[in-house]
Amino acid sequence: MKILMLTWEYPPRIVGGIARVVHDLSHRMINDGHEVTVITYRDGNTPYYENDKGVDVYRVDNYMIHPNNFIDWIMQLNFNMLAKATEIITKNGKFDVIHAHDWLVTYSAKALKNSFNIPLVSTIHATENGRNSGIHDETQRYINDSEWLLTYESTEVIVNSNFMKGDLQRIFGLPYEKISVIPNGVNLNNFSGVERDYDFRRQYAMDNEKIILYVGRLVYEKGIQNLIGAMPKILQNYHDALGIENKVYFAGYCDSNKIQKMYKCADMAVFPSTYEPFGIVALEAMLAGIPTVVSDVGGLNEIVDHGVNGMKSYAGNSNSIADSILALLFDAKLCDTISKNAVKKVKDLYNWNKIAQDTHYVYEQAICKTEAQKQAEKIMQERANKTEQATNTAKDISNLLTFRKRNAYA
């Protein structure tokens, strides 16, 4: 199967979780014998084309003119992605399916689908409504409407959690059967050969201190403010925890190698999101074998079973976050148990072999539905043609009889 992936981020450009999902899924598809082409944004000095271990990656610049805003920037990017995809199709033939990732590629995906009659599958990784707890201005409304348009144009829609499936049904009114839940995955070899590096760890904490790790963007929905708010209670009860005054360390952007080291050096990971469609970082922490605390929202709530393979806290509640962290700090046996259970769950449920198979099945559904729709339209057109011919024949006969009748009385 020839698959076209449209995404605004792909490694080494990593803005959020989409880049890792597209990267890992594409490589798994290649291993399964499919052909995968990725079209994405060119960031920095990355090459315009590269063969990334079998995946054909094409990167496009944006226009040299300065856009008025982010929406205009995205629209310009879609024009260039559309041009590149058209060039590839003209040279190498049509793709069997288009897989569009999030609203940022809506317009190029829609144009390609309609121009070349290719089945379209979309993955909605998050919604503007969810990120902002509603729609509050015209920019948010535009993004929300673009998300709806992408789901409307798609033959099949993929989401990464049951929470997101409910969200799409509620916000966009999508039919239940049109949405497939396929969780994101994690590369099971991410931490192979990676051990705790004590010299690296000492850059951030003394040997007697515990490192409580958060990985993610510094935006309100990720809940970092609630984790910081939990620190006074933790310090009152466990004096080897990080100090709030001079030991809350903002490490800045970290590449994948540094993040792997951070996970292995941490004593636990905390992801206190107030909105989280899935939460790949939680899978990474669980796979690394460190106790993980998450808030009870969205996909995080589905990944972790409280006290079994992780700990949960009430979303937006610093006191609850502190309680879950303290429970782990004071119970080494609990830490060991949930860490082992977490590794097993990730390996069993969130490996890319299974996820790629499920995604391929959705592709096949989309192709079958598209072909069925083509056949139905063809049959309807044939019937319409026959009806038109019959109508025309009847008119011709009527005209002929009228003509003969006139001649008979002439």
C-alpha positions in Angstrom: 0.0 0.0 0.0 1.2 3.5 -0.9 0.6 5.9 2.0 1.0 9.6 2.1 1.4 11.2 5.5 0.7 14.9 5.9 2.1 16.5 9.1 3.5 19.9 10.1 6.1 18.3 12.3 8.5 15.4 11.8 11.9 14.7 13.5 14.2 16.5 13.9 11.4 19.2 14.1 9.4 18.2 17.3 6.7 20.6 18.5 4.5 18.2 20.3 3.6 14.5 20.2 2.6 14.4 16.5 6.2 14.2 15.2 7.0 11.0 17.2 3.7 9.4 16.3 4.2 9.9 12.6 7.8 8.9 12.7 7.2 5.6 14.6 4.1 4.7 12.7 5.7 5.4 9.3 8.7 3.1 10.2 6.5 0.4 11.4 4.5 0.6 8.2 7.7 0.3 6.2 8.7 -2.8 8.1 5.3 -4.3 7.3 6.0 -3.9 3.5 4.2 -0.6 2.7 5.5 2.4 1.0 5.3 5.6 3.1 5.9 9.2 1.9 5.9 12.1 4.4 5.4 15.7 3.5 6.2 18.2 6.2 7.6 21.6 7.1 11.3 22.3 6.6 12.8 23.7 9.8 16.3 25.2 9.9 18.8 23.5 7.7 17.2 20.1 7.4 17.3 18.6 3.9 14.5 19.1 1.4 14.5 15.3 0.9 15.8 12.4 2.8 15.2 8.6 2.9 14.7 8.1 6.6 15.3 4.3 6.9 12.9 3.6 4.0 10.5 6.5 4.6 10.6 9.1 1.9 10.5 12.5 3.7 9.9 15.7 1.7 10.2 19.0 3.4 8.8 22.3 2.1 9.6 25.9 2.9 7.0 28.4 3.7 6.6 31.6 1.6 9.2 34.2 1.8 6.6 36.9 2.5 5.8 37.5 6.2 2.3 36.2 7.1 -0.1 38.4 9.1 -0.6 35.7 11.7 -0.3 32.0 12.5 -3.4 31.1 10.6 -2.0 32.7 7.4 1.3 30.9 8.0 -0.5 27.6 8.1 -2.5 28.3 5.0 0.7 29.2 3.1 2.3 26.0 4.3 -0.7 24.0 3.0 -0.3 25.6 -0.4 3.3 24.4 -0.6 2.5 20.9 0.8 -0.2 20.6 -1.9 2.2 21.6 -4.6 4.8 19.1 -3.5 2.3 16.3 -3.2 1.0 17.1 -6.7 4.5 17.0 -8.1 5.1 13.5 -6.4 1.8 12.1 -7.7 2.5 13.4 -11.2 5.9 11.7 -11.2 5.2 8.5 -9.3 1.5 7.9 -9.5 -1.4 8.1 -7.0 -1.3 7.1 -3.4 -3.7 4.5 -2.1 -4.5 6.5 1.0 -3.8 9.9 2.5 -3.3 10.1 6.3 -3.7 13.7 7.6 -2.5 14.6 11.1 -4.5 17.3 12.8 -6.2 20.5 11.5 -2.8 22.0 10.4 -2.9 20.1 7.1 -6.7 20.2 6.5 -6.6 22.2 3.3 -3.9 20.3 1.5 -5.5 17.0 2.5 -8.9 18.1 1.3 -7.6 19.4 -2.0 -5.6 16.2 -2.7 -8.5 14.0 -1.8 -10.9 15.8 -4.2 -8.4 16.4 -7.0 -7.1 12.8 -7.2 -10.0 10.9 -5.7 -7.8 9.3 -3.0 -9.3 8.0 0.3 -8.6 10.3 3.2 -8.0 9.2 6.8 -7.4 11.8 9.5 -6.0 11.6 13.1 -7.3 14.2 15.4 -4.6 14.4 18.1 -6.4 17.2 20.2 -9.2 19.7 19.8 -9.1 23.5 20.1 -12.2 23.3 22.2 -10.5 21.0 24.7 -7.3 22.9 24.8 -9.1 26.1 25.8 -12.1 24.7 27.6 -14.4 26.1 25.0 -14.2 28.5 22.0 -13.6 32.1 23.1 -12.5 34.1 20.1 -12.5 34.0 16.3 -9.1 32.4 15.9 -10.1 29.5 18.1 -13.4 29.3 16.1 -11.4 29.1 12.9 -9.3 26.3 14.2 -12.3 24.5 15.6 -14.1 24.8 12.2 -11.0 23.5 10.4 -11.0 20.5 12.6 -14.6 19.8 11.8 -13.9 20.2 8.1 -11.1 17.7 8.2 -13.3 15.1 10.0 -16.2 15.8 7.6 -14.0 15.3 4.5 -12.4 12.1 6.0 -13.7 8.7 5.2 -12.4 7.4 8.5 -11.3 9.3 11.6 -8.7 8.0 14.2 -8.4 9.2 17.8 -6.0 8.1 20.4 -8.4 7.5 23.4 -12.0 6.9 24.2 -12.0 10.3 25.8 -11.2 11.9 22.4 -13.9 9.8 20.7 -16.5 11.1 23.0 -15.1 14.6 22.5 -15.4 14.5 18.7 -18.9 13.1 18.9 -19.9 15.9 21.3 -18.2 18.8 19.5 -18.6 17.8 15.8 -21.5 15.4 15.9 -19.5 12.7 14.1 -21.2 9.3 13.6 -20.0 6.8 16.2 -19.0 4.2 13.6 -16.8 6.7 11.7 -14.3 7.1 14.6 -11.7 4.4 15.5 -9.8 4.5 18.8 -6.2 3.6 18.2 -3.8 4.6 21.0 -0.4 6.2 20.4 2.6 4.0 21.0 6.1 4.2 22.1 9.3 2.7 20.7 10.0 -0.3 23.0 13.7 0.1 22.4 13.9 3.7 23.6 15.8 2.8 26.8 17.7 -0.2 25.6 21.3 0.2 26.9 20.4 3.4 28.8 21.4 3.3 32.4 21.4 5.9 35.2 24.3 8.3 34.7 25.2 9.7 38.1 27.5 12.4 36.7 24.7 13.6 34.5 22.2 13.4 37.5 24.5 15.5 39.7 24.0 18.5 37.3 20.4 18.7 38.7 20.4 17.2 42.2 22.6 15.8 44.9 22.7 12.1 45.5 20.4 12.2 48.5 17.8 14.3 46.7 14.8 12.9 44.8 14.2 14.1 41.3 10.5 14.6 40.4 10.5 14.9 36.6 8.0 16.7 34.4 8.4 16.6 30.6 6.2 18.8 28.4 5.4 22.2 27.1 5.1 25.1 29.6 1.4 25.9 28.8 -1.5 26.1 31.2 -3.2 22.9 30.0 -0.2 20.8 31.0 -0.7 21.8 34.6 2.9 22.5 35.6 1.6 25.3 37.8 -0.3 22.7 39.9 2.9 20.6 40.3 4.8 23.6 41.6 1.9 24.4 43.9 2.2 20.9 45.4 5.8 21.4 46.4 5.3 23.2 49.8 3.3 20.2 51.1 5.9 17.7 49.8 8.7 19.7 51.4 6.9 19.8 54.7 6.7 16.0 54.7 9.7 14.8 52.8 12.9 16.8 53.2 14.9 15.1 50.5 12.5 16.3 47.8 13.3 19.1 45.5 13.5 22.5 47.2 11.0 25.0 45.9 13.2 28.1 46.3 16.4 27.2 44.4 16.0 23.7 43.1 13.0 23.8 40.7 15.1 23.4 37.5 13.8 24.4 34.1 16.1 22.5 31.8 14.8 24.1 28.5 14.6 22.2 25.3 16.1 18.7 25.5 16.8 16.4 22.6 15.8 12.8 22.7 19.1 11.5 24.0 19.0 14.0 26.9 15.4 13.1 27.7 16.3 9.4 27.9 19.0 10.2 30.4 16.6 12.4 32.4 14.0 9.6 32.7 16.6 7.2 33.9 17.9 9.7 36.5 14.5 10.6 37.9 12.9 9.0 40.9 9.4 9.6 39.6 7.6 11.4 36.7 4.5 13.6 37.1 2.2 14.7 34.4 -0.5 16.9 36.0 -2.4 18.0 32.8 -5.8 19.6 33.0 -6.4 18.5 29.4 -4.6 15.6 27.7 -6.1 13.7 24.8 -3.5 10.9 25.3 -0.1 11.5 26.9 2.9 9.8 25.2 5.2 11.2 27.9 3.4 9.0 30.4 4.2 5.9 28.3 7.8 6.9 28.1 8.1 7.3 31.8 6.4 4.0 32.4 8.7 2.2 29.9 11.7 3.8 31.6 10.7 2.0 34.8 10.0 5.0 37.0 6.9 5.5 39.1 4.5 7.7 37.3 1.8 10.1 38.6 -0.9 11.5 36.2 -4.0 13.5 36.5 -7.4 11.8 36.1 -8.2 13.4 32.7 -8.4 12.3 29.1 -6.1 9.7 27.8 -3.9 9.7 31.0 -6.9 8.5 32.9 -7.2 5.5 30.6 -3.5 4.6 30.6 -2.9 4.5 34.4 -4.7 2.3 36.9 -4.3 3.9 40.3 -2.1 2.0 42.6 -1.5 -0.8 40.0 0.8 0.7 37.3 0.9 4.3 38.4 -0.8 6.9 40.6 -3.6 9.3 39.8 -4.4 12.8 41.2 -7.4 15.0 40.8 -6.8 17.4 37.8 -5.9 20.9 38.9 -5.6 19.9 42.5 -2.1 20.6 44.0 -3.0 18.9 47.3 -4.0 15.7 45.5 -0.8 15.7 43.4 1.2 16.1 46.6 -0.6 13.1 48.2 0.2 10.8 45.3 3.8 11.9 45.2 4.3 11.4 48.9 2.7 8.0 48.8 5.5 7.0 46.4 8.3 8.7 48.3 7.4 6.8 51.5 6.8 3.4 49.9 9.6 1.8 48.0 7.7 -1.4 47.6 4.8 0.4 46.0 7.2 2.1 43.6 8.8 -1.2 42.6 5.5 -2.9 42.1 3.8 -0.2 39.9 7.0 0.3 37.9 7.1 -3.4 36.9 3.4 -3.5 36.1 3.8 -0.3 34.1 6.6 -1.7 31.9 4.5 -4.8 31.2 1.4 -2.8 30.2 3.3 -0.6 27.8 4.9 -3.5 26.1 1.6 -5.4 25.8 -0.8 -2.6 24.7 1.3 0.3 23.3 3.7 -1.4 20.9 3.8 -0.2 17.3 3.3 -3.6 15.8 -0.3 -3.8 17.0 -1.0 -0.1 16.4 0.3 -0.3 12.8 -1.9 -3.3 12.2 -5.0 -1.5 13.5 -4.2 1.6 11.5 -3.7 -0.5 8.3 -7.2 -2.0 8.9 -8.6 1.5 9.0 -6.9 2.4 5.8 -8.5 -0.7 4.2 -11.9 0.3 5.5 -11.4 3.8 4.0 -10.4 2.4 0.6 -13.3 -0.1 0.5 -15.8 2.7 1.4 -14.4 5.0 -1.2 -14.6 2.2 -3.9 -18.1 1.4 -2.7 -19.0 5.1 -3.0 -17.5 5.2 -6.5 -19.6 2.2 -7.5 -22.7 3.6 -6.0 -22.2 6.9 -7.8 -21.5 5.1 -11.0 -24.7 3.0 -10.7 -26.7 6.2 -9.9 -25.2 7.9 -12.9 -26.1 5.0 -15.2 -29.6 5.0 -13.8 -29.9 8.7 -14.3 -28.6 8.3 -17.9 -31.1 5.5 -18.6 -33.9 7.6 -17.1 -32.9 10.5 -19.3 -32.7 8.3 -22.3 -36.1 6.9 -21.6 -37.5 10.4 -21.1 -36.0 11.6 -24.3 -37.3 8.6 -26.2 -40.8 9.2 -24.8 -40.6 12.8 -25.9 -39.4 11.8 -29.4 -42.3 9.3 -29.7 -44.8 11.9 -28.5 -43.4 14.5 -31.0 -43.5 11.9 -33.8 -47.2 11.1 -33.0 -48.1 14.7 -32.9 -46.4 15.3 -36.2 -48.2 12.4 -37.9 -51.5 13.5 -36.4 -51.1 17.0 -37.8 -50.2 15.5 -41.2 -53.2 13.3 -41.2 -55.6 16.2 -40.8 -53.7 18.5 -43.3 
